[in-house]
C-alpha cells in the first residue's frame, strides 16, 4: 500500500477492526512515520475534514492522514462508511485505502481479561458476547478493506514492524544520529543511548603545551593517538557502532545519541567524538556533533592529580 513519491494526491488511510487488535499501536507508528493521526473520528465528517477537491492545491502535497474508527465511534454504520469512501475515492486528488486489524476471538478474550477492560459491546455480559457482536457488525468492513492484518500471534513490536514495513515511504526516513562529548566532572548527559568513557586514554591536560587547546586541535589529536590503547579501542568502538546503528534503524528507532566522556570534556572526548563522526560519515550516516563542555575553563581541581 505504498505510494510513488511523484503521486501528489492526498493520502488517507482508514484504520478499523476488532477492539483490542492494535489500532492504537498502528496509529502511533504511523504518527512516528510522519502521518497525521486521528483516532475515534466520525467518518461521516471525513469530507468536511479534507475539504473540497482542489481547495488546497496551492499548498502542495500535504502530510498523509491516518484516521482510526471502530464500533464506538459516533454514528458508526458500515454501509454508510463504505458508500462515503467510494464517493471520495472517485476524486482525482485523493488516495484512500482501508486497513482492517483482526484477531482471533480467543486471543481478544485473553487480552481483555488480562487488561481487565470492558468490551465496548459487552454491555455487562461476558467479553465473548461483545466480541461476537462486534465481529458481526464489522464483517462488511473486513470484506471491503484493502488490507487485513491479523495480529493474533503478534507482539506489540511485531505489529509495529508490520505497519512500518507496509506504510513507510519507499525512501525511509533517515534516523537522526547525534555524537556528543562531555566531561564527567560536569555531570552526565541525560539522554545518551550509548556512552563511552574515554578516561583510560592519556590526558593531554597535563601537557602544558596542550592544556589550553582542545580535542579539535591537531596537536591534541596526535597526543591521544600516541596512547597504545587508542588505535585498537577506537576500531572496536567504531565497529560496534557500525553493527548497532543499522539494527536500531531497522527497529524503527528515530534518534540515537552517542556520548563520549572524559574528565573535563575538552580533550579526549572531543577528539574521539570527532573521529567517530568522521567514520560514521564514511559509512553513510550523517551525524550531528555536539561538544557540551568545549568552552569550559581548564581546571586542575576537576582533572584530578596527574598520574606518574
Secondary structure, DSSP 8 states (H G I E B T S, - for coil): ----TT--SEEEEEEEESTTSSHHHHHHHHHHTT-EEE-S--GGGHHHHH-STTTTGGG-S---EEEE--TTSTT--HHHHHHHHHHHHTSTTEEEEEEEEE--HHHHHHHHHHHT---TTTTTS-HHHHHHHHHHHHHHHHHH-SEEEE-TT--HHHHHHHHHHHHS-SS----EEEEEEEEGGG---TT-SEEEE-TTS--GGGSTTTTTS-TTSHHHHHHHHTSTTHHHHHHHHHHHHHHHHHHHHHTT--EEEEEEEESSSSSHHHHHHHHHHHHHHHTT---EEEETTTTS---HHHH-S---
